[in-house]
Amino acid sequence: MARALGLDFGTTNTVLALADSGATTHSLQFSSSAGTTDSMRTALSFMKDAQLGAQALKVEAGQAAIRQFIDNPGDARFLQSIKTFAASALFQGTLVFARRHTFEDLMEIFLKRLKAYAGDQWPGEISRLVAGRPVHFAGANPDPNLATQRYNEALTRLGFPEIHYVYEPVAAAYYFAQTLKTDATVLVADFGGGTTDYSLIRFERQAGKLVATPIGHSGVGIAGDHFDARMIEHLVAPEIGKGTYFKSFDKLLEVPSGYYAAFSRWNQLSIFKTTREFTDLKSLVRSSLAPDKLELFIDLVEHDEGYPLYQAISATKMGLSASEEAEFDFAPLGKAGKKSVKRTDFESWIADDLARIEGALDEVLTKTQTAPEQVDKVFLTGGTSFVPAVRQIFTRRFDASKIESGGELLSIAHGLALIGEGDDAAQWAA
């Protein structure tokens, strides 16, 4: 019976894997009203349901949460990318139908729904949980100790007797190393929704056993969600009032840019909706020189257009990975919501982010005194690795024959489960 459970609690998607006998693993399957899948969108939806009682809420997670939200516009409270709040001391909770939910509450509720969706596949006995964590958490001033404390609280509530935390790129490296035929120094670049993490590890076979020696790691709180934010900043924000002015007595003042910083984080719009800043924004409409644009901004937030916006941005970004030009199509913006986007423009918008991602790569190579030619394999994982400008960071430094990719959704969870099945799981802990 499998005893180790690997948890990849991701910004965008969550995967759970079980270690079987030997060196094999399998993903848990989740069956909900939205179908069966082996990964779940890290999202929650809450809705009042009279059949459950006056105070009870119908809670869905993943794709089922998205469906509940879309099918019940205005009635469902939708939360996504919960992980982005883990290390933020500023996030003390959010109101869901007048009840405050902390990060720990949200993580617990999400995982309990996944357990329910897994049904009989959920193992009766789990002796060890190995959870992934980024090298650097997302956010302006992330507190990793706070994030670990919050993870511990939520996971302990679920009754796991033994919990370990392993850097996500280390788990991806361990998964990738199972395929190695010879000893190798491996650089893993893990591009998540909120963070980019690197891990450099030496893998060797000794008496038939895979032995790993960590060499170094680095990371930065920038990844796919930041690229999305840059696109929103340039394609959407100007259409909803960015750069416009309002009257304050006898002065003309620019609408605070902070409102648009909040809007550009599509995954935080449901939180922004409940803040004092959103209330202040609504009060500016009367004195605005562009009230129609601010009213459109308010409508997008009040009608929970964060997820549809994410879909539109993701489709455009994917298009730009395959072609030099792609269409942005977001109907709630009206005529302004249909634009052609050039890859060169997109790359100029994310130039600073690319520089910081490359800087983190420089950091791990420099502090470990490792030259590119000393790296035998480079393993890229995560959806953002498909962005051509990101891939070029590696093709400029490493021979193309060394670069591999795959397991974009599964590698971390399966690596965590494999680590958990070993006798030395504690040695891999972050």
Summary of the structure (lengths in Angstrom):
residues: 430
radius of gyration: 22.4
end to end distance: 26.5
largest distance: 80.6
contacts: 1467
relative contact order: 0.15
helix: 45%
strand: 27%
